[in-house]
Amino acid sequence: MHPTLADDLHRLPELLQSARDFAAREMNGLDDRPVAHLDKAPAPGHVPAEGAGAEGALARFAERWAPGFSGSAGPRYLGFVTGGATPASLTGDWLTSVYDQNVSGSGGSSATALERETLGWLRELFGLSEAHSGAFVSGATVSNTVGLAIAREWLGERRGVSVSRQGAGALGPVDVLSGSPHSSVAKALSVLGIGRDRLRPVPVLSGNREAVDVERLAAALDALDGHPAVVVANAGTVNTVDFDDLRAIAALRERYDFWLHVDAAFGGFAALSPSYAHLVEGLDAADSVCVDLHKWLNVPYDAAVQFTRRQDLQVQVFHNASPYLGLPGGDPDFLHLTPENSRRLRALPAWFSLTAYGREGHREIVERNVALARRLGERIAQEVPGLRLLAPVRLNVVCFTLADEPSEERVHALAHAVAASGEAFVTPTFYAGTHALRAAFSNWRTSEADTDRVFESLRRHCADLRR
Ligand SMILES: *Cc1c(COP(=O)(O)O)cnc(C)c1O
């Protein structure tokens, strides 16, 4: 063994203590550190010939890189849809690396059983029945991709071809219908050989909505003349958190032949609250469901789940047959269900957080985030004449813009000024024909005081912009 490595092995308990002390300082400092860093990152260096040992590496990281990392785990980073990591999920994440289990198969470890238990808990939380089986993936993009890959195989079944054997070309053109799909759906269609252009937009409801107009969807399906299609329903759009009427869409299957995929990346968490659960009623009727965990469950990156009612088709697409791995039979190993073979025990952070805080603890996070989004929305609408809301705050996202001249340049300038102040982070978007900003609440730490700090920063920089 190299002497530096041997030394690290010898001092492992002290090393872990140093890492723990450093991590605790960083976590405790989250409230005070700048929410974003806009300075240039250090230039890349050469690989060190002689190692510095783990303590040396930690010192170098702390000095050279850590200062430029954002406060995205903290309470005032409201860009994209960004969760943090609850204390319990962080514990689970550390232990994931300690045990370093490979959950591709169940060989010699109970780790895959823990993953199955966690998938069962999540299925319950989101109101899915046992007809849905689940698998962990790295994020909602991959979850959407897996769901649509199963949809593609199902289309093959309907048309009498095996896409997983013959290729996507055997299928002919595919129709994918959706009202306000997330950008990752187009990416998935590109990956799957279906093609981005096959994503056909269906009109949304009038009156400042992003939810699909179900009658127009029915008309679009009707025009397909009995050809099976794929419908991507959206449960929580990123700009205004609108929800398609899942029950009404599912009911269309009595008349039309389609695979129903639901992208509930963060909107699925509405199911945790009695006040908002109605928004995802009908989710169980979906053929495939995507839910992100690194957003509103507040586990560290990278974690999401994929559920489906057709695990048989999923295995056709993803099975990894090899003499030494064995063919699937019974409960298939996870490597036969997703693009990955070897991977980490992704369930452990979620298992820890759900065990630590339960359904009630996670319901509280969801409801508090929604209440804070409403608070910010109300304050923007009532107290800042220079800003205006672009939609009612339906759940956890505030979508707003400049009241005068909302040009791309000016809207981005406001986002930049807020980020440069280190007080908050919001991200630009384009909604209802105008450049806009989004403030998305999904962090477990965010308080009323944080929300008011975000508000003050927006108000101050909006006023500067008008000067
Ligand atoms: C975030 C998001 C995705 C993509 O999720 P990643 O975790 O970034 O892969 C897909 N759909 C919706 C609705 C999202 O909010």
The ligand as a Tripos MOL2 file, in Angstrom:
@<TRIPOS>MOLECULE
LIG
   15    15     1     0     0
SMALL
NO_CHARGES

@<TRIPOS>ATOM
      1 C1        -37.0630   19.2290  -12.4980 C.3       1 LIG1
      2 C2        -38.0500   18.6230  -13.4010 C.ar      1 LIG1
      3 C3        -37.6870   17.6310  -14.3290 C.ar      1 LIG1
      4 C4        -36.2500   17.2090  -14.5340 C.3       1 LIG1
      5 O1        -35.6940   16.8090  -13.3230 O.3       1 LIG1
      6 P1        -34.1450   16.5120  -13.0800 P.3       1 LIG1
      7 O2        -34.1520   16.0110  -11.6890 O.co2     1 LIG1
      8 O3        -33.4440   17.8100  -13.2530 O.co2     1 LIG1
      9 O4        -33.7120   15.4950  -14.0630 O.co2     1 LIG1
     10 C5        -38.7060   17.0720  -15.0870 C.ar      1 LIG1
     11 N1        -39.9760   17.4560  -14.9580 N.ar      1 LIG1
     12 C6        -40.3580   18.4400  -14.0990 C.ar      1 LIG1
     13 C7        -41.7950   18.8370  -14.0210 C.3       1 LIG1
     14 C8        -39.4030   19.0360  -13.2840 C.ar      1 LIG1
     15 O5        -39.7710   19.9910  -12.4130 O.3       1 LIG1
@<TRIPOS>BOND
     1     1     2 1
     2     2     3 ar
     3     2    14 ar
     4     3     4 1
     5     3    10 ar
     6     4     5 1
     7     5     6 1
     8     6     7 2
     9     6     8 1
    10     6     9 1
    11    10    11 ar
    12    11    12 ar
    13    12    13 1
    14    12    14 ar
    15    14    15 1
@<TRIPOS>SUBSTRUCTURE
     1 LIG1         1 GROUP 0 **** ****
